[in-house]
Amino acid sequence: MIAAANSTNDPITVEVVRNKLDGIANEMQLTLLKSSFSPIVKEGLDASASLFTLEGETLAQAVAIPIHLATLIPCIARIVSEFPLASMRDGDIYTMNDPYLGGTHLPDFAVVMPVFAEGRPVAFSATMTHHQDVGGMSPGSVPTDAVEIYQEGIRIPPMRLMQEGSPNADLFRILRLNVRIPDTFEGDLNAQIAACRVGTRRLAAVAEQYGHDRIRGIFAELLDRSEAMTRTALRRLPEGTYRHVGHLDNDGIDLDRHIRIEVAVTIRDGKLRVDLTGSSPQVRGPFNCVPSGSLAAACYAVRAITDATIPTNGGCFRVVDLVLPPGSVVDPREPAAVNARSATIKRVTGSILAALAEALPDRMPAESACEMLLLAFGGTRPDGSRYVTGEIIAAGSGAAPDKDGVDVIETDATNCMNLPVEAMEMDAPIRILSSSIRTGSGGRGRRRGGLGIRREYEILHGDVRFTHRGERHFFAARGRNGGEDGEKSRSVILRNNGSVEEIPSKIVTTLHAGDRILIETAGGGGYGAPQERDPEALRRDVEDRKTKGD
């Protein structure tokens, strides 16, 4: 760690640099989203950009997806361990996606580029994108019935994607050959490269302005300041150990066996310790979560419970201590399947926050639905061309002590957007027959829980391989302080022969032309006793069809 140069860096200069770094990260993010090919990135925003120090600590991050932004941390560390700084050259770009080498799950590719100033590396620009397909046993590469990582797609260890500006043609050929939609995949990968180059150019200009050694000193000072501010904020909270147990519906294989997430959160001496001992052993299905995911959950929780004005960087995360039982669902042994790890990360995040409700009873909301329903479709268009498409669908957030929950929004370490109807219909022969707020799905209370969404899809052409990865079909989001639980999720397949198939949270199946899928995502928990709700608010709820009238 470089010592902060407090004696030579005036506060104004440090603050100017900090804001410049944030601006660079957000410009990278905009480049990434505007240059990508797939709807899940262009419309769903399932991609993230960040800057890192040479030591692998977050320097600045875009307004993007917390899971990506934290799981990039071990990716950077692994790349640096395999490619020492002395071997890096200006124009080099690296990539990887292997969860057991520091990644998160196979669709999430990290792309990392060193930034040079005065002929020496000074930082890294990095992006992570969820790719629509990376091979494996089902279109979309998120098979809920996978039992080992080899079934989930292509695995890439840390490798040079470009060397001094020249592409690694062999690696590009291998990648294209192993995915179902190579042009879309390569387009999204090139968008990541473009975003990293934008970050590199902008940050190199800043470093040249201040000089290599001085800018490194400013970086160190920024991280030290955020660390000190985060520790001060944690010391203001009641010390103690707080516990919670949550559950995931199932692992996609054993559909009647629930997955336990047990957490003990300790706040002491400006530190946050998250102990997941007691969580289920690793499962057969793909809901195992490698350590980078639990780190993302803990980093998110730290920022959620401390001062929002603290600049977010790696200094904030130095206070985190993780205890992960080996061989568990939060620290599986290779080659366990892990593609559905985001559901587990979200439940870990929600469980950490629920545990801290005891310490922060006046601040912590009711449970959010914490659902990120993933649908993937793979088939052919009438002209014979292949498509792989899908979307990530949100649910309701929990009500807070002073406000209602938000309808249909990502919570708990994810930050994607619901796709517009037109994006799906333009990409594939699938019609969305209806899309509406799910009336009455938020838990009642003095403050109402956020509502889920109701959507109905119709297959228009051919046979389609379909993946449904849901949550909250068995466990509702809990209300708080007398508030009622939110409604559970529900999804059904309406076959063209008139039969109805209930989806038990997860399924991989084949749909046919004329089949329909009806999905209803969960609602958030309510806060406070329902009889205490303002009558005018009740009247508006009925008028806006957010709740059912008596």
N, C-alpha and C positions, 0 to 999 in steps of 0.2 A: 504494500500500500504506500502510495506517495504521500508524504506529509503535506497537509494543506498549507499553502503559502499565504498565511493570514497577514504577514507583515508587508507584503508587496501588492496584494490585490484589494483594491478599495471596493466597498459594497456595491457601488453603482456598476462597476465593471462586471463583477460577478453576476449581478442581476440581469444585466444586458446579455451576457453570454447565456445565462439560463433560459431566458425567453427566446433567444435565437435557437437554442437546441430544441426547445419545444416546437418552434415553428418549422424547423427542418424535419422533425419526426412527422408532423402533420402534413407537410408537403410530400413526404415519402408516401404517406398513407393515401393521399389524394391521387398521386401518380399510380399507385398500386390498384386502386379501385377503378380508375378511369381507363386503365390499359388492359385490364383482364378480359377474358373471353367468356367465362362461364357465368350463368345467372346466379349461382350460389355466392359468387364474389361480387359481380357487378351490381346485383340487386340485394343479395342477402348480406353483403359486407363481411363475409367470413374470411378475413385476412387482416394482418396487422403489421405495423412497422415500428422499429425502435432503433435507438443508438446505444452502444455499449462502450465501456472503457476497455483497455487492453487486458485488464484483470478479469473481464467477463461480468462486471456489474452494470446494471441498467443505468444509462446516463440520461436518457429522455425517452419518452414513449408517446406514440400518437394516441388520440382518443379512439380506441379500438377494442380488442377483445382481451380481457384480463388473462384468460387461460393461455392464449398465444404469447402474450407479453411476458408472462412468467416462465413458461416452458421454453422460451428461447434462451433463458439463462444457462441451463445445463447443456444446451446445444452449442452455445459459444464455448463453454468450458471444454467440451469434447473435441471440438474442431481445433482449438488451440493446443490441446494435448497431443493431437495427431499431426498437426502442422505447426511447429514452433514459429514464433514471431520472426525469428531470424531467417526462416525459409520463405516467408511471404514476400510477394512482389506487388508493386502497384499494378492494378488491373486484375489481380487474382480474385476469383469468386468461388466460394465453397457451398456445398449443399449436403444435406442428410435428412433422413426421416425415421431412422430406426429407433423405436421406443426404448430398446434395451441398451442403446448407446447414448441416451440422453434426450431422445425425442419424446413425442407424446402419443400419436398413433400414425399409421402409415399415410393416410391422406394429407397430413400436415407436413409439408416440405419446408424446411428452414433454408434460406439463402442468405449467406453472410459475406460481406466484402470489407477488407481492411481499408482504413482511411490513412493516407500518407501525408505528412507535412515535413518539409525540409529533408526529404528522402528517408524519413523514418516513420513507422506506423505510429498512429496516435490514438486510434479508436476503431470501432467497427460500426458499419451500418448493416441492419439485418431486417429481414421480412419473414413472415410465415403465412402461408396460404393453405386453406383446405381445398384440395383438388377434387374435382367432381368424380374422378375415377383414377385409381392407381392399380387396377388389376384385381386379382383375387377371385373368390368363388361366386360373387354376385355383383351385378352392375351397381356402381356407386361405392364399392369397396367398404361397405359397413354391414357385413352379414351378421345378423344377430344369432345365427346358429353356428358360427365359427368356433372351433375348439382348440385351435393353435394358430399362431401368428402367420404360419406359412400359407394359410387359407385367405389371408386378408389383403394381400397385394405384394408389390415389389418392395424389398427392403434395401435401403441405400445407406451404407456407412458414410462417415465423413469423406468427401471426395472433392477434388477440384472440378468445378463446373466450367470455369474459365481460367486460363493461365496467361497472365499479362495481357488480358483483353481478347485472347483467342479462345473460342469455345472448344470444349472437350467433345469432339464430334462422336467419339465412340460411346460416351455416356448418354448423349442425346439420342443416339440410335437405339441403345438398350432401353431407355425409358419409353420412347415412342412405341417400341415393339411390345411392351408389357402392359399397355393401357388400352382401353376400349375406344377412347376418343382422343387420338394422339394430337390432332391439331389444336383442340381446346386445351389439352394438358400443356403443350408447348407454349401456347399463347399465354396461359396464366404464369408459367415459369418465366417467360420473357418479361412479363409485367413485374415480377419480383426483381429480376435483374435491373430493369429500368428504374425501379424505386430505389434500389440500393445505390445505383449510380448517381441518382439525384442527391441522396443523402451524403454520399462520398464527396461529390463536388462542393456542396454547400458547406459541409463541415471542414473540408480541406481549406476552403477560403477563409473561414473563421480562424483556423489554426495558423495559417500563414500570417494573418493579421496580427495575432498576439505572440506568435512564436511557439515552437513545439513544447519547450519545457514549461513556459508560463501557462499555456492552455491546459497542460496536464495537471498543473497545480490548481488551476481553477476547477477542473473536473473533480479533483480530490476534495476541494473545499465544499463544493456543492453536495457531494455525497455525505461528507461529515456533518454538514449542517442539517440535512434531512434526517440523518441518524439521531442526532442530538434532539431535534424537535419531536421525533417519533417517540424516543425514550421518555421525554418530558410528558408527552401526552399520555403514554401508558401509565406513568407514575401517578397521574391524576385519577386513575380508575381504581376501584376497590380491588385490593389484592386477594387472591384466593384461587381455588380450583373449581371449575364449573363443568358440569357433565350433561351430555345429551345422547340419546340413542335414536337414530333414524333408520329408515329401511328403503331399499330399492325393491321394485315389484318382483323381479326375478332376473335370471342371467341369460334368458333367451333359449336355454336348453331345458333346464329343470323349471318348468313354468309355474309349479306350485311351491317352489322353495324361495323364500324371500332372502335378501342380502342385508345383513346387519352392518350399520355404520355406527360405531361407538366412539365418542370423542371426549377427552378430558382436556380442557383448556385452562392453563395456569397463567395468571398475570402476576408477575413478581419482579421487582427491581428493574422496571423498564423493559422487561422482556415478555414475549408471548411464546409459551410452550404448548404445542399441539400434540397430544398423545392419542393415537388411534388404536391402541391395544384394546382388544375385545371385539374388533371388527371381524367379519366373517373370513374364514380361510379363502384363499383364491378359488374362484369358481370355474366351472367347465366352460361357460360361455364367455363372450368378449367384454364383460363389464369389469374386468380387472383394470387397475389404474397404476401405472408405473409411478415412481416417486416424484417425477416432475409435476404430475397432476396434483398431488397433495401439497406440494410447494406452492403451486398456483393458488390453491384454495386458501392457504394460510396467508399468503401475500395479499390477496384480495381482502381477507378479513381484517388484517392490520390497517389497511387504508380505509375500510368501512367504519372502524370504531375510533380512529384518531382524527385529528384536525384536517379537514378537507383542504385547508390552505397550505399545508405542508407540501412542498414540491415533491412529486413522485419520482423517485429514482432508487437505485440499489441501496442507498443508505437506509431507506425505510425498511428494507427487508433483512437488514443485519440483525434485527431484534428477534427474528423467528428461529425457533428450535423445534424440529420435527422428531417424533418417535413413531416409527412405522414397523409393525411386527413383520418379520420376514415370512414369506410364503402366504401372506394375507391378500385380500382383495385390493389393498392399497400398496402392496409391495410384492407383486407376484414373481414367481420364478419362470424364467424362459423355458419353453416357448409358449406360455399362456397367451391366449387371444386377448387383445386389448382395444379393439377398434371402437367400442362403445364407451370408452373411458370418460367422455364428457358428462354422461349421466351420473357417474360416480363422483367426479369432481364437484358437480353441482350439489350432490347430496352431502358430500363432506363439507362444502362451504356453508350450506344451509344449516348443517348440524353444529358447526363452530359458532355461527351467529345465534342459533337457538340456545346453545349452552350459555352464551354471554348475556342472554336476556336476564338472567338472575343478577348479573353484575350491573346491568344497564336497563332496569325495568322501565324507565321513562323514555328511553330512546329506541329500543329495539321493536320493530314491527312484528305482527303476526307472521306465520310462515308463508312464504311465497309458494306458488305451485311448483316452482323450481323445475319446470318441465321444458325440455327442448326437443319436441317431437320431430324426428327426422324421417322423411319419406324419400325413398329412392326408386326411380322407375328406369328400366332398361328395355328397349325394344327397337323396332324398325319403323320408319316412316313409310307412307304409301309408295314413295319413289325407291324404296329399298335401302336407303341410308340408315345407318345406326345412330341411335341417340342414347345418352345417359343423362338424366336430369333428376332434379329433386329439390326439396326445400326443407328449411328448418322453421318450425312453427312454434310460436311462443304461447304462454298461458298468462294467468293473472298473478300480480304481485300481492303480498300480504298488506293488510291495512296497517297504517301507522297510528300512534296515539292521537295525532292531530290531523290526519287526512285519510281519505279512502285509498284503497289500493289502486294501482294502475292496470288498466285492461290490456291484455295481450302484449306483454312486454317481457323481454329477456331479463333475467335476474341472476344473482349468485354466480358471478364470474364469467358469464357469457354476455354478448352484446350485439347479436346479429339482428337483422331486420326480417320481418315477414315479407315474402316475395309478392309483388303485385300479381294479380290474376293473369294479366297479359303476358308476363314473363314466362310463365309455365306454358301457356297456350301457344306462344310463338315458338317455343323450343321443341315441342313434342305434340303428337296427336292425342292430347288429353284435354278435356273440357272441364272447367271448374263451374259446376252448375249453380253453386251458391257459396257465399262467404259472408259471415255475419258474426256479431258478438253473440256469445252463448248466454242467453237470458237466464238470470238466477244462479249462475255458477259461482259467484263470489260469496264467501261466508258472510252471514248477516252479523251486524254488530253496531256499536255506536259509530264506528267507521267501517264501511263495507269493504270486503276483499275485492281485489281486481278480478275482472271476468276473463274467461277463456274465449276461444274462438270456435266457430262451427263452420266446417267446409265440406263440400261434397264434390267428388271428382268422378268423371266418366271416361273410360278407356274407349277411344274412337277407332283404333286400328290394331289388328294383330294381337299376338300374345306378348305380354309384358311381364318381365321379372320384377317383383315388387318387394321392397323391404320397408317394414314399419317398426321404428324403434321408439316406443313410448314409455311414459312413466306416469305415476299417480293413478293407475287403474285399480290399485289395491289399497293405497294409503293416501288419505286426503291431507291437504295442507291444513295444519292445525290453527285454530283461532287462539287468541290470547286475551287474558283478563276478562273472560266471559264471552268473548266473541265466538261465533260458530265456525266450524270447519268449512272449507271450500268444497265444491263438488268434485268428485273424482273424474278422471278422464274416461272417455268411452270411444271406441272405434269399431266399425263393422264393415264387412264386405257384403254388398248386395249383388248377388250373382245374377247374370242375365236370364237364368232359368227360374228366378223367383226365390231361391234359397238365401238365407242370411247366415253369415259366419261372424261370430264375435271374435275380435282380436284380443288375445290375452296379454296385452301390452307389447309383445314382440312377435313378429312373424316374418318369414321369407316365403313367398308363394308366387304362383303364376296367375295373372289376371288375363281375361279375354275381352275382346271387343264387346261393349255393352255392359260390362261389369262396372259397378260404382263403389266408391269408398267414401264412407261418411265418418269424419273425425270430429270429436268434441274435446278440446283440451280443458285442463282442470282450472279451477278458480283458486284465488288466494284466500287465506284465512281472514276472518273478521276480527276487529279489535273492540273490546268493551261490550257491555250487555246490549242486545238488540233493542230492548225497550227504551234505551237512552238515546236512540237516534232521533235527530231533529225531524219533526213531522214534514217540514218543507223538503228536506232531503229525501224522505221516503216518497213524497209525491213526485219529485223529479225522477227518482229511480223508476217508478212505474211508467211515467210519461215517456221516458227515454228507453223503455223496455230493458232496463238493466236488472230489474227484479220483477217477479210475477205478482200481480195484485191479488189480494185476498178473495 
